């Protein structure tokens, strides 16, 4: 009961506009000031500091930095050319190309919001000038970022693995198949809508093999990056944190020595943007350490596990119920916040129910990230609509078919766990 009140207070503070980190921190500190709490207040600051003392957590700032470096190294324009070549001949060519680009960018940026913002600036106006309605263009670009959140290296999966003590390597590998399925489902939806509305291709014919190979050679360093990342983790060449350090060096070599499009100025700009993103995320992580301690001390996971195991007769019914909860919370809070608040609570619950935490991790990240693309508080939605100057009502109306496609994939993940678990089980046992 005490924990529920504290979480409710944190949500209330966020609702009235307080920064997320401070809302979480205040709610957590109040626990130590309550009369019935016999713990010393000094534990609060200790938990803030201890939340940062984690080697796996190093992967977060490193992969944020790699996303900015990759965008400055000339990789994004090359991937855009390849995406347009591969999908531009389909109905709604630019929209299809944006979905392929989101899939390729999943191995580069690791952030759904960053991918949606980048594509809105690069492709958004071109789509509107090509006859797409602003709402349709915004929906495609925003929800396409969902693919980026599942394909490695996903920052959300790193946080989930760290907080839930789940193998980040297995989570990375598990994200590949759901990411590709999301791409296929969204491309099918786009094709159906484009044919009804007469959105034309941007290429007259499918690409020839020689054209694809030529474009792929230009993007080879970006295409190889996620492959080397997964191979390195699979064969123990480096941990996910060490993979982040490898990726930074990789991006510097590609941008400075191979593409020769990144100099000191671009590196400094990438560092400045990265520090802003890292500072925001790490502050939330630090203060969430207090809530995590309170949740553990009050035995909330064990209590919920005892209650749910008596109510739900099967893991599938439990996952369906949690899916509704995650979508609702994702609509109200940023995905990172939901992951950090709920992972310590839900992972023990689903493990007690016999659900693989890797399976649940991909389900959780997909749903809470999708929530950020929906009204009323979707960060990705606001970002895209702001760039394209698109009314939220038009965006909300146009996103409905894409939401149906996403839910179809989510139901597949729930009812057929092997969609997620096949690849990590095959590669890592």
C-alpha positions as CSV (number, residue, x, y, z in Angstrom):
1,X,0.0,0.0,0.0
2,X,2.8,2.4,0.9
3,X,4.6,1.7,-2.3
4,X,1.4,2.3,-4.4
5,X,1.0,5.6,-2.7
6,X,4.5,6.7,-3.4
7,X,4.3,5.6,-7.1
8,X,0.9,7.4,-7.3
9,X,2.6,10.6,-5.9
10,X,5.4,10.3,-8.4
11,X,2.8,10.0,-11.2
12,X,0.9,13.0,-9.9
13,X,4.0,15.2,-9.7
14,X,4.8,14.2,-13.3
15,X,1.3,15.0,-14.4
16,X,1.5,18.6,-13.0
17,X,4.7,19.2,-15.0
18,X,7.6,18.3,-12.6
19,X,10.6,16.8,-14.3
20,X,10.5,13.0,-14.2
21,X,13.8,12.5,-12.2
22,X,12.7,14.9,-9.4
23,X,9.2,13.5,-9.3
24,X,10.6,10.0,-8.7
25,X,13.3,11.3,-6.3
26,X,10.8,13.2,-4.1
27,X,8.4,10.2,-4.0
28,X,11.2,7.9,-3.0
29,X,12.7,10.1,-0.3
30,X,9.3,10.6,1.3
31,X,9.3,6.9,2.2
32,X,12.3,7.5,4.6
33,X,10.5,10.4,6.2
34,X,7.3,8.5,7.1
35,X,6.8,7.8,10.8
36,X,6.5,4.0,10.4
37,X,9.7,3.8,8.5
38,X,12.6,2.8,10.7
39,X,15.3,3.0,8.0
40,X,17.8,6.0,8.2
41,X,17.3,8.8,5.7
42,X,21.0,8.3,4.7
43,X,20.0,5.2,2.8
44,X,18.4,7.4,0.1
45,X,21.6,9.2,-1.0
46,X,23.4,5.8,-0.8
47,X,20.9,4.3,-3.2
48,X,21.3,7.2,-5.6
49,X,25.1,6.7,-5.7
50,X,24.9,2.9,-5.9
51,X,22.5,3.0,-8.9
52,X,25.4,4.4,-10.9
53,X,27.9,1.9,-9.8
54,X,27.3,-0.7,-12.5
55,X,29.5,-1.9,-15.3
56,X,26.6,-3.0,-17.6
57,X,25.2,0.5,-17.2
58,X,28.2,1.9,-19.1
59,X,26.5,0.6,-22.3
60,X,23.8,3.3,-22.0
61,X,26.0,6.5,-22.5
62,X,28.2,4.6,-25.0
63,X,25.3,3.6,-27.3
64,X,23.8,7.1,-27.0
65,X,27.1,8.5,-28.1
66,X,27.4,6.0,-31.0
67,X,24.0,7.1,-32.3
68,X,25.1,10.7,-32.6
69,X,28.5,9.7,-34.1
70,X,26.9,7.5,-36.7
71,X,24.5,10.3,-37.8
72,X,27.5,12.7,-38.1
73,X,29.7,10.1,-40.0
74,X,27.8,10.1,-43.3
75,X,26.1,6.8,-42.6
76,X,22.5,8.0,-42.6
77,X,22.4,9.4,-46.2
78,X,23.9,6.2,-47.5
79,X,21.3,4.1,-45.7
80,X,18.6,6.4,-47.0
81,X,19.8,5.8,-50.6
82,X,19.8,2.0,-50.0
83,X,16.3,2.1,-48.4
84,X,14.9,4.1,-51.3
85,X,16.4,1.7,-53.8
86,X,15.0,-1.4,-52.0
87,X,11.5,-0.1,-51.3
88,X,10.9,3.0,-53.5
89,X,9.3,1.0,-56.3
90,X,6.4,-0.1,-54.0
91,X,3.1,1.8,-53.6
92,X,3.8,4.6,-51.2
93,X,7.5,4.5,-52.1
94,X,8.8,7.1,-49.7
95,X,6.8,5.7,-46.8
96,X,8.1,2.2,-47.5
97,X,11.6,3.5,-47.8
98,X,11.2,5.2,-44.3
99,X,10.2,1.8,-42.8
100,X,13.2,0.1,-44.3
101,X,15.4,2.9,-43.1
102,X,14.1,2.5,-39.6
103,X,15.1,-1.2,-39.7
104,X,18.6,-0.3,-40.9
105,X,18.8,2.5,-38.4
106,X,17.9,0.1,-35.6
107,X,21.5,-1.0,-35.6
108,X,22.8,2.5,-35.4
109,X,20.7,4.9,-33.3
110,X,19.0,2.6,-30.8
111,X,16.4,5.3,-30.0
112,X,12.8,5.4,-31.4
113,X,12.4,9.1,-30.8
114,X,15.8,9.9,-32.3
115,X,15.0,7.9,-35.4
116,X,11.5,9.4,-35.8
117,X,12.9,13.0,-35.5
118,X,15.7,12.4,-37.9
119,X,13.5,10.8,-40.6
120,X,10.9,13.6,-40.1
121,X,13.5,16.2,-41.0
122,X,14.9,14.2,-43.9
123,X,11.8,12.6,-45.4
124,X,8.8,14.4,-43.9
125,X,8.5,17.4,-46.2
126,X,9.3,15.3,-49.2
127,X,6.4,13.0,-48.4
128,X,3.9,15.9,-47.9
129,X,5.0,17.5,-51.2
130,X,4.6,14.1,-52.9
131,X,0.9,14.1,-52.0
132,X,0.9,12.3,-48.6
133,X,-1.4,13.8,-46.0
134,X,0.6,15.2,-43.0
135,X,-1.2,12.8,-40.7
136,X,-0.3,9.8,-42.7
137,X,3.3,10.9,-43.1
138,X,3.6,11.6,-39.3
139,X,2.1,8.2,-38.4
140,X,4.4,6.3,-40.7
141,X,7.5,8.1,-39.5
142,X,6.6,8.0,-35.8
143,X,5.5,4.3,-35.6
144,X,8.3,3.2,-37.9
145,X,10.6,4.2,-35.0
146,X,9.1,1.3,-33.1
147,X,11.3,-1.0,-35.2
148,X,14.4,0.9,-34.0
149,X,13.5,0.2,-30.4
150,X,13.6,-3.6,-30.9
151,X,16.5,-4.2,-33.2
152,X,19.9,-4.0,-31.4
153,X,21.4,-2.0,-29.9
154,X,18.2,-0.8,-28.2
155,X,18.9,1.5,-25.2
156,X,15.6,0.4,-23.6
157,X,16.7,-3.3,-23.7
158,X,20.0,-2.4,-22.1
159,X,18.1,-0.7,-19.2
160,X,15.7,-3.6,-18.9
161,X,18.5,-6.1,-18.8
162,X,20.4,-4.1,-16.2
163,X,17.4,-3.6,-13.9
164,X,15.9,-7.1,-14.3
165,X,19.3,-8.9,-14.2
166,X,18.6,-10.4,-17.7
167,X,21.2,-11.2,-20.3
168,X,21.6,-8.1,-22.5
169,X,23.3,-10.2,-25.1
170,X,20.2,-12.5,-25.3
171,X,17.9,-9.5,-25.4
172,X,19.9,-8.0,-28.3
173,X,19.7,-11.2,-30.3
174,X,16.0,-11.7,-29.4
175,X,15.1,-8.3,-30.9
176,X,16.0,-9.1,-34.4
177,X,13.0,-11.3,-35.5
178,X,10.3,-9.1,-33.8
179,X,11.9,-6.0,-35.4
180,X,11.8,-7.6,-38.9
181,X,8.2,-8.7,-38.3
182,X,7.2,-5.2,-37.3
183,X,8.8,-3.9,-40.5
184,X,6.8,-6.4,-42.6
185,X,3.5,-5.7,-40.9
186,X,3.9,-1.9,-41.2
187,X,5.0,-2.2,-44.9
188,X,1.9,-4.3,-45.7
189,X,-0.3,-1.8,-44.0
190,X,1.4,1.0,-45.8
191,X,1.0,-0.7,-49.2
192,X,-2.8,-1.3,-48.6
193,X,-3.4,2.3,-47.6
194,X,-1.1,3.7,-50.4
195,X,-3.0,1.8,-53.1
196,X,-6.4,3.0,-51.9
197,X,-5.1,6.6,-51.8
198,X,-3.0,6.6,-55.0
199,X,0.3,7.3,-53.3
200,X,2.7,6.5,-56.1
201,X,6.2,4.9,-56.0
202,X,9.3,7.0,-56.3
203,X,10.9,4.5,-58.6
204,X,9.5,3.0,-61.8
205,X,10.7,-0.6,-61.3
206,X,12.3,-2.9,-58.7
207,X,16.0,-2.5,-58.4
208,X,18.4,-4.8,-60.3
209,X,20.8,-6.9,-58.3
210,X,23.8,-4.9,-59.5
211,X,22.1,-1.7,-58.2
212,X,21.5,-3.2,-54.8
213,X,25.0,-4.4,-54.5
214,X,26.4,-1.0,-55.5
215,X,24.2,0.8,-52.9
216,X,25.0,-1.9,-50.3
217,X,28.7,-1.4,-50.8
218,X,28.2,2.3,-50.1
219,X,26.5,1.4,-46.8
220,X,28.6,-1.6,-45.9
221,X,30.1,-0.1,-42.8
222,X,26.6,0.6,-41.3
223,X,25.3,-2.8,-42.4
224,X,28.2,-4.6,-40.8
225,X,28.0,-2.8,-37.5
226,X,25.0,-4.8,-35.9
227,X,26.4,-8.0,-37.4
228,X,29.8,-7.5,-35.7
229,X,28.0,-6.4,-32.5
230,X,25.9,-9.6,-32.3
231,X,28.8,-11.9,-33.3
232,X,31.1,-10.3,-30.8
233,X,28.6,-10.7,-28.0
234,X,27.6,-14.3,-29.1
235,X,31.2,-15.5,-29.1
236,X,32.3,-13.7,-26.0
237,X,34.6,-11.3,-27.7
238,X,33.1,-8.5,-25.6
239,X,30.3,-7.7,-23.2
240,X,27.5,-5.3,-24.2
241,X,29.3,-2.5,-22.3
242,X,32.6,-3.3,-24.1
243,X,30.6,-3.5,-27.4
244,X,29.6,0.1,-26.8
245,X,33.3,1.2,-26.5
246,X,34.1,-0.8,-29.7
247,X,31.2,0.9,-31.4
248,X,32.5,4.4,-30.6
249,X,35.9,3.6,-32.0
250,X,34.2,2.0,-35.0
251,X,32.1,5.1,-35.7
252,X,35.2,7.4,-35.4
253,X,37.2,5.2,-37.8
254,X,34.3,5.1,-40.3
255,X,33.5,8.8,-40.1
256,X,37.0,10.2,-40.0
257,X,39.1,7.8,-42.0
258,X,36.8,5.9,-44.4
259,X,33.9,8.3,-45.2
260,X,36.0,11.4,-44.2
261,X,32.8,13.3,-43.4
262,X,33.5,13.8,-39.7
263,X,36.0,16.2,-38.2
264,X,36.7,17.8,-34.8
265,X,33.6,20.0,-35.2
266,X,31.2,17.1,-35.8
267,X,32.7,15.1,-33.0
268,X,32.3,18.0,-30.5
269,X,28.7,18.5,-31.6
270,X,28.0,14.8,-31.2
271,X,29.5,14.9,-27.7
272,X,27.5,17.9,-26.7
273,X,24.2,16.3,-27.9
274,X,25.2,13.0,-26.2
275,X,25.9,14.7,-22.8
276,X,22.4,16.3,-22.8
277,X,20.7,12.9,-23.5
278,X,23.0,11.0,-21.1
279,X,22.4,13.6,-18.3
280,X,18.7,13.3,-18.6
281,X,18.6,9.5,-18.6
282,X,21.2,9.0,-15.9
283,X,19.5,11.4,-13.6
284,X,16.3,9.3,-13.9
285,X,18.3,6.1,-13.3
286,X,19.9,7.6,-10.2
287,X,16.7,8.7,-8.6
288,X,14.8,5.5,-9.6
289,X,17.4,3.6,-7.5
290,X,15.5,4.9,-4.4
291,X,12.1,3.6,-5.7
292,X,13.7,0.3,-6.7
293,X,15.0,-0.1,-3.1
294,X,11.7,0.7,-1.6
295,X,9.9,-1.7,-3.9
296,X,12.4,-4.5,-3.0
297,X,12.3,-3.7,0.8
298,X,8.5,-3.7,0.9
299,X,8.5,-7.1,-0.9
300,X,6.2,-5.8,-3.7
301,X,7.3,-8.3,-6.4
302,X,6.7,-11.2,-4.1
303,X,3.3,-9.9,-3.0
304,X,2.2,-9.3,-6.6
305,X,3.5,-12.7,-7.7
306,X,1.5,-14.4,-5.0
307,X,-1.7,-12.5,-6.0
308,X,-1.3,-13.0,-9.7
309,X,-0.4,-16.7,-9.6
310,X,-3.7,-17.3,-7.8
311,X,-5.7,-15.2,-10.3
312,X,-4.3,-16.1,-13.7
313,X,-4.5,-19.7,-14.8
314,X,-1.9,-19.4,-17.6
315,X,1.2,-17.3,-18.5
316,X,-0.6,-16.2,-21.6
317,X,-3.5,-14.6,-19.7
318,X,-1.0,-12.9,-17.4
319,X,0.9,-11.5,-20.4
320,X,-2.3,-10.2,-22.0
321,X,-3.3,-8.4,-18.8
322,X,0.2,-6.9,-18.4
323,X,0.2,-5.9,-22.1
324,X,-2.9,-3.7,-21.5
325,X,-1.3,-2.2,-18.4
326,X,2.0,-1.5,-20.3
327,X,0.1,0.2,-23.2
328,X,-1.8,2.4,-20.8
329,X,1.3,3.4,-18.9
330,X,3.3,3.9,-22.1
331,X,0.6,6.4,-23.2
332,X,1.2,8.5,-20.1
333,X,4.9,8.2,-19.4
334,X,8.1,8.0,-21.4
335,X,9.2,4.5,-22.2
336,X,12.5,4.8,-20.2
337,X,10.5,5.8,-17.1
338,X,8.1,2.9,-17.3
339,X,10.9,0.4,-17.8
340,X,12.8,1.7,-14.8
341,X,9.8,1.8,-12.5
342,X,8.2,-1.5,-13.4
343,X,11.1,-3.8,-14.4
344,X,12.1,-4.6,-10.8
345,X,8.5,-5.3,-9.9
346,X,7.3,-7.3,-13.0
347,X,10.4,-9.5,-13.8
348,X,10.1,-11.6,-10.6
349,X,6.3,-11.9,-11.2
350,X,6.6,-13.2,-14.7
351,X,9.5,-15.5,-13.8
352,X,7.3,-17.0,-11.0
353,X,4.6,-17.6,-13.6
354,X,7.1,-19.4,-15.9
355,X,7.6,-16.7,-18.5
356,X,11.0,-16.2,-19.9
357,X,12.3,-12.7,-19.0
358,X,13.8,-12.3,-22.4
359,X,10.4,-12.9,-24.0
360,X,8.8,-10.4,-21.6
361,X,11.5,-7.9,-22.2
362,X,10.8,-7.6,-25.9
363,X,7.1,-7.5,-25.3
364,X,7.5,-4.8,-22.7
365,X,9.8,-2.6,-24.8
366,X,7.5,-2.9,-27.8
367,X,4.4,-1.9,-25.9
368,X,5.8,1.0,-23.8
369,X,7.6,2.4,-26.8
370,X,4.5,2.2,-28.9
371,X,2.7,4.1,-26.1
372,X,5.0,7.0,-26.8
373,X,3.6,7.2,-30.3
374,X,0.0,7.6,-29.2
375,X,-2.1,10.3,-27.5
376,X,-2.2,11.9,-25.0
377,X,1.4,12.2,-23.9
378,X,3.4,10.5,-26.7
379,X,6.9,12.0,-27.0
380,X,7.5,10.6,-30.4
381,X,4.1,11.8,-31.5
382,X,4.7,15.4,-30.3
383,X,8.2,15.3,-31.9
384,X,7.0,14.3,-35.4
385,X,3.9,16.4,-35.4
386,X,5.9,19.4,-34.3
387,X,8.4,19.0,-37.1
388,X,5.7,18.3,-39.8
389,X,3.3,20.9,-38.3
390,X,0.6,18.2,-38.3
391,X,-2.5,18.4,-36.1
392,X,-2.7,15.7,-33.4
393,X,-6.2,14.8,-34.4
394,X,-5.1,14.1,-38.0
395,X,-2.2,12.0,-36.7
396,X,-4.4,10.1,-34.3
397,X,-6.9,9.2,-37.0
398,X,-4.2,8.1,-39.5
399,X,-2.3,5.9,-37.0
400,X,-5.2,3.5,-36.3
401,X,-4.3,1.0,-39.1
402,X,-0.7,1.0,-38.1
403,X,-1.7,0.4,-34.5
404,X,-3.7,-2.6,-35.6
405,X,-0.6,-4.0,-37.4
406,X,1.5,-3.5,-34.3
407,X,-1.0,-5.2,-32.1
408,X,-1.1,-8.2,-34.5
409,X,2.7,-8.6,-34.1
410,X,2.3,-8.2,-30.3
411,X,-0.3,-10.9,-30.1
412,X,2.0,-13.1,-32.2
413,X,4.8,-12.5,-29.7
414,X,2.5,-13.3,-26.7
415,X,1.0,-16.5,-28.2
416,X,4.1,-17.8,-29.9
417,X,7.1,-17.1,-27.6
418,X,9.5,-18.8,-30.1
419,X,9.2,-15.8,-32.3
420,X,11.4,-14.0,-29.7
421,X,13.2,-16.9,-28.2
422,X,14.2,-19.0,-31.2
423,X,17.2,-17.0,-32.2
424,X,18.8,-16.5,-28.8
425,X,18.2,-20.1,-27.9
426,X,19.7,-21.3,-31.2
427,X,22.8,-19.0,-31.0
428,X,23.4,-19.0,-27.2
429,X,21.7,-22.1,-25.9
